[in-house]
Amino acid sequence: MSGIRVFIDCDNVSYRFFPRIKSELDTLYGRVVKISVYGDWTKPETKSWLEISKANGYEPVLALRYTGLKESSDIKMAVDIINSFHTNKDIGTYCIISNDTDFIHIVNLLKERNIYVIGMGLKRNSEVLKNTYTKYIGIDTYNTSNVYYDSLKIIKSEINLMGYIFADALYSRIKNKYPYFSYTDYGYASFRNFILDSYNELYNITRAKDRLCIELND
């Protein structure tokens, strides 16, 4: 069985998507030989990825930004992918986790050499990028019913503890667990309308100092 090599662009993909990424990696058919994560670890927003790397035994690869603004993790990844292709002949599948269209050239090069290339990134990425990969997985997709039932658990827990929960606090808690959550996926233009339609029959929803407050019905 040919091996799988995984490359993660931490400067381009939020660490909040890691639970979904890990779930998808666990279902890949084949032996994952190595997982490397690339980022500028001097940046506060990438430190969580560094901790994830340590906790899961992934290889953290430092990619400093030498020009101040331009990230270099994508360039470093591209170089390492090409080197891996030439030195590791037992790798039959490459998995690139990034939203960067710059990898299109690398993907096409690998495919020309009969390599199976999996891409992971946001579902709203360009169709050109998604269609370039042999297989593309949107990491910001989710089961809407799971979000709804988990939100009910959050509301119940906070009401038992505090007697109420503000809508913005609920939104923050939902986004923390489901970073890809969007009320627009349910057909709403605002989270306020989502709250009023979703929980109005179950809870008493009032306005307190310009904030929606969710409480038990009287």
Buried (B, 14 or more C-beta within 10 A) or exposed (E): EEBBBBBBBBBBBBBBBBEBBEEBBEEBEBEBBBBBBBBBBEBEEBBBBBEBBEEEEBBBBBBEBEEEEEBBBBEBBBEBBEEBBEEEEEBBBBBBBBBBBBBBEBBEBBBEEEBBBBBBBBEEBEEEBBEBBBEBBBBBEBEEEEBBEBBBEBBBEBBEEEEBBBBEBBBEBBEEBBBBBBBEBBEBEEBBEBBBEBBEEEBEBEEEEEEBBBBEEE
